[in-house]
């Protein structure tokens, strides 16, 4: 059953989009990520223009994350204060990112920047995550103890001013690093159509040294605010949000996220990270390959020139 998407100006199979939303919502709930890094390339592969895929994804990511946060909130696994600080930075980043995206579209370079961003960010982060998680799995199989965790906190990070207490995370640190991290993720959200969880989750564990138990829920809380705002700004400034596409993805995403949050309790953390790392790497490489593959229609190269 095909349906016409008015902003994307293409016809796609409606049940397929709902199923896609369900799958990515499940991944989102399981790993504590927005899922946009996975959905945006899939939409591009289906023939939806990258600019429309990026902007429309924000709504799906926000709704899936909201559904997951409710599940994590019931387990008291969300640091509301840290989530608020990260979200404040995300708001600033979202405004800057949407303006940058508008400028890139006017130059006709938005599609190229989206593809290069996916190749770089997903390739590097996927590689690091896979190395770390496979190392942990091998050590467990051999019966070796985990390496001692280096809890020596970096002087530059904890010597910064404007300190605040985060009781749920048992931290007393400057608000500057979480604000900067939130702002960076906000910019990525606008340019790549992602929630930024694939950067946020590792940064919260290794940089801010937050307890693993509250990282996923807190990450999703920040993602809700950033992506919801990005969706509104993209619709207003760039007119690239396809409401029909967003609603079909939402229908599956909300349901999938609830099941994903439940499923996450059945697996070991290092196994989840290894699977996520493989997904991240494959998606990044596939988006990157698109830069080097000649399109079927040579004139398609010109479509971004009139953005």
C-alpha positions in Angstrom: 0.0 0.0 0.0 1.9 3.0 -1.3 1.3 6.5 0.1 2.5 9.8 -1.3 4.7 12.0 0.9 4.0 15.7 0.0 7.2 17.3 1.2 9.5 14.5 0.2 7.6 14.3 -3.2 7.9 10.5 -3.4 5.6 7.5 -2.9 6.6 4.8 -0.4 5.0 1.7 1.2 3.1 2.8 4.3 3.3 -0.6 6.3 7.1 -0.7 5.5 7.5 2.7 7.2 5.5 1.6 10.3 7.6 -1.5 10.5 10.8 0.6 10.2 9.6 2.8 13.0 8.9 -0.3 15.2 12.4 -1.7 14.5 14.2 1.6 15.2 12.0 2.3 18.2 13.1 -1.1 19.6 16.8 -0.3 19.1 16.2 3.1 20.7 14.7 1.6 23.8 17.3 -1.1 24.1 20.4 0.9 23.7 19.3 4.3 25.1 19.8 6.1 21.8 17.5 8.2 19.7 17.8 5.8 16.8 18.0 8.6 14.2 21.5 7.5 13.1 19.8 4.2 11.9 16.6 5.6 10.5 17.9 8.5 8.5 20.1 6.4 6.3 17.3 3.8 5.8 15.0 6.6 4.7 17.6 7.9 2.3 18.0 4.3 0.9 14.2 4.3 0.2 14.6 7.4 -2.0 13.6 10.1 0.5 15.8 13.3 0.1 18.4 13.5 2.9 17.2 17.0 3.9 13.6 15.7 4.4 14.8 12.5 6.1 17.0 14.5 8.6 14.2 17.0 9.5 11.4 14.4 9.7 13.4 12.1 11.9 13.5 14.5 14.8 9.8 13.9 15.6 10.2 10.1 15.5 13.3 10.3 17.8 11.6 12.5 20.3 8.5 10.3 20.5 10.5 7.0 20.8 12.7 8.6 23.5 9.7 9.8 25.4 8.3 6.3 25.4 11.6 4.8 26.6 12.1 7.5 29.3 8.7 6.5 30.9 9.9 2.9 31.1 13.3 4.0 32.7 11.6 6.5 35.0 9.6 3.7 36.6 12.9 2.1 37.5 14.2 5.4 38.9 17.0 5.2 36.4 16.9 8.9 35.2 18.9 11.8 36.6 16.5 14.7 36.1 18.9 17.4 37.1 21.7 16.2 34.8 19.2 15.7 32.0 18.0 19.3 32.5 21.6 20.7 32.2 22.3 18.6 29.1 19.0 19.7 27.6 19.8 23.3 28.2 22.9 22.9 26.1 21.0 21.0 23.5 18.5 23.9 23.0 21.4 26.3 22.2 23.0 23.7 19.9 19.6 23.0 18.1 19.2 26.6 17.2 22.7 26.9 15.9 22.5 23.6 14.0 19.2 24.4 12.2 20.7 27.8 11.0 23.9 25.9 9.9 21.7 23.3 8.1 19.8 26.2 6.4 23.0 27.7 5.2 24.3 24.4 3.8 21.0 23.9 1.9 21.3 27.3 0.3 24.8 26.4 -0.8 23.6 23.0 -2.1 25.9 21.1 0.2 23.5 19.7 2.8 23.3 16.2 1.4 27.2 15.9 1.1 27.7 17.2 4.7 25.1 14.7 6.0 26.8 11.7 4.3 30.3 12.8 5.4 29.1 13.3 9.0 27.7 9.8 9.1 30.9 8.3 7.7 33.2 10.1 10.1 31.2 10.0 13.4 29.8 6.5 13.0 33.0 5.0 11.7 35.1 6.4 14.6 32.6 5.8 17.4 31.6 2.3 16.1 35.2 1.2 15.9 36.1 2.4 19.4 32.9 0.8 20.9 33.5 -2.5 19.1 37.1 -2.7 20.3 36.2 -1.9 23.9 33.2 -4.3 24.1 34.9 -7.2 22.3 37.8 -6.8 24.8 35.4 -7.1 27.7 33.6 -10.2 26.2 37.0 -11.9 25.6 38.2 -11.2 29.2 35.0 -12.6 30.6 35.2 -15.8 28.5 38.8 -16.3 29.7 37.8 -15.7 33.3 40.1 -12.6 33.6 39.1 -9.8 36.0 38.1 -6.5 34.4 40.9 -3.9 34.3 40.8 -1.6 37.3 38.6 1.3 36.5 40.6 4.6 36.4 38.5 6.7 38.6 41.1 9.4 38.8 39.0 12.3 37.6 40.7 14.7 35.1 41.9 17.9 36.8 40.8 20.1 33.9 37.3 18.7 34.1 36.7 18.9 37.8 38.7 22.1 38.3 36.2 24.2 36.3 33.9 26.7 38.0 30.1 26.7 38.3 29.9 23.4 40.2 26.6 21.8 40.9 25.5 18.7 42.8 23.9 15.8 41.0 22.7 13.5 43.8 21.2 10.8 41.6 24.6 10.5 39.7 26.6 11.0 42.9 28.6 13.8 41.2 29.7 17.3 42.2 31.0 18.8 39.0 31.0 22.0 36.9 27.9 22.5 34.7 30.2 23.6 31.8 31.1 20.1 30.4 27.5 18.8 30.4 26.3 22.1 28.8 29.0 21.9 26.1 28.2 18.2 25.5 24.5 19.0 25.2 25.2 21.9 22.7 27.4 19.6 20.5 24.7 17.0 20.4 22.1 19.6 19.6 24.1 20.7 16.5 24.4 17.0 15.4 20.7 16.5 15.9 19.9 19.3 13.4 22.6 18.2 10.8 22.3 14.4 11.0 18.7 13.9 12.2 20.0 12.0 15.2 19.3 12.1 18.9 23.0 11.9 19.5 22.8 9.1 22.0 25.7 7.2 20.3 28.0 10.1 21.4 26.1 11.1 24.5 26.1 7.7 26.2 29.9 7.0 26.0 30.7 10.6 26.9 28.5 10.4 30.1 30.2 7.2 31.1 33.8 7.9 30.3 34.0 11.8 30.5 31.4 12.8 33.2 31.9 9.5 35.0 28.2 8.9 35.6 27.0 5.6 37.1 26.0 3.2 34.2 22.5 2.7 35.8 21.3 6.2 35.1 23.2 6.9 31.9 20.6 5.5 29.4 17.5 7.1 30.9 19.2 10.5 31.4 20.6 10.4 27.8 17.0 9.8 26.5 15.6 12.7 28.5 18.1 15.1 26.9 17.3 13.6 23.5 13.6 14.3 23.9 14.1 18.1 24.4 16.7 18.5 21.7 15.0 16.6 19.0 11.5 18.0 19.7 12.9 21.5 19.4 14.9 20.6 16.3 11.7 19.2 14.6 9.8 22.5 15.3 12.7 24.7 14.1 13.3 22.6 10.9 9.6 22.8 10.0 9.6 26.6 10.6 12.9 27.6 9.1 13.6 25.0 6.4 10.1 23.6 5.6 11.6 20.1 5.4 9.5 18.2 7.9 7.1 15.7 6.1 4.2 15.3 8.6 2.8 12.2 6.8 6.3 10.5 7.0 6.8 11.5 10.6 3.4 10.2 11.7 3.9 6.8 10.1 7.3 6.4 11.8 5.8 7.5 15.1 3.1 4.8 15.0 5.7 2.1 15.1 8.4 3.9 17.1 6.4 4.4 20.3 5.4 0.7 20.5 8.9 -0.5 19.6 10.6 1.6 22.3 8.6 0.1 25.1 9.6 -3.5 24.1 13.3 -2.4 23.6 13.5 -1.0 27.1 12.2 -4.3 28.5 14.5 -6.4 26.3 17.6 -4.4 27.5 17.4 -6.1 30.9 18.0 -9.6 29.5 21.5 -9.0 28.0 24.9 -8.2 29.4 26.1 -4.6 28.9 29.2 -5.5 26.9 27.1 -7.7 24.5 24.6 -4.9 23.9 27.5 -2.5 23.2 29.1 -4.9 20.8 25.9 -5.3 18.8 25.3 -1.5 18.8 28.9 -1.0 17.6 28.4 -3.3 14.7 25.2 -1.5 13.7 26.9 1.9 14.0 29.8 0.8 11.8 27.7 -0.8 9.1 25.4 2.2 8.8 28.4 4.7 8.7 30.1 2.6 6.0 27.0 2.3 3.9 26.3 6.1 4.0 30.0 6.7 3.2 29.9 4.4 0.2 27.1 6.5 -1.2 29.8 9.3 -1.7 31.7 7.0 -4.1 28.9 5.1 -5.9 27.8 6.7 -9.2 24.0 7.2 -9.1 21.8 5.4 -11.7 20.7 8.8 -13.0 23.6 11.2 -13.5 21.2 14.2 -13.3 20.5 13.2 -9.6 23.9 14.8 -8.8 22.3 18.2 -9.6 19.3 17.9 -7.3 21.1 19.4 -4.3 22.3 22.4 -6.3 19.1 24.3 -6.1 18.4 23.7 -2.3 
